[in-house]
Amino acid sequence: MSIGFAPVDLGPGVLAGFTDRRGGVSRGPWAGLDLGTAVGDDPDDVARNRLLLAERVGAVVTFATQVHGARVVTVGGAGGPHGLPGGPDVGEADALVTTTPGVAVGVYVADCLPVLLADAGAGVVAAVHAGRPGLLAGVVEAAVDAAFAAGARPDHLVAALGPCIAGRSYEVPEQMRADAARRVPAAASTTAWGTPAVDLRAGAEAVLRSRGVQILHKDDRDTFTDPDLYSHRRATTTPDPEVGARTGRLAGVVRLLPR
């Protein structure tokens, strides 16, 4: 079964990309390639979807239990299920770094911003979950610093920004926008209808550029308005009549290919 996986070029020897809802076996409000294990979907369906993703990228994808913080975990080793490297979970974290070829790391989202980092020459990659709390807590800076500590070079680290809720759609209270403006000024925004908003993509882009990271790819799709993408905000606006405000999770995935 083919799945929705949009590859991005982060350099030779790096496989990276972002999933969407296409393919997969989930049903109901999770219909498609739901990769979330804690969103109410059938665990067997999610396991099958994760296996489909592993087959697409050539490795079982290692995820963390995401808590909207700034903790970074370095992932190594191999020997996951089905004879593929990697593993399912490494505890609480919102960014994963690896220098091990064959190990895939990922983050899952449903409005938050997935950020993928790579220095192909140095053999360092990372996946970052940048929701509003994590962005303001410094998760992007923490991931960049961890990549540098793992051997990435400041003038060679590059990034890809995945689909997320757009600033024009992410309405927040005025105080929340003010808090964002104090921490990451570029994240302060206004919705299409003129109310306070937060722009995750603009905020993360500003943080990355301030650290000298070159952005090679920006996916401008808005999860809130694009039916091919999962959106928690959309699910709360138009809840399913049977199960309520439930939806699935997309993923950003990156791995170093064996040399």
Order of alpha helices (4+ residues) and beta strands (2+ residues): beta-beta-alpha-beta-beta-beta-beta-beta-beta-beta-alpha-alpha-beta-alpha-beta-beta-alpha-beta-alpha-beta
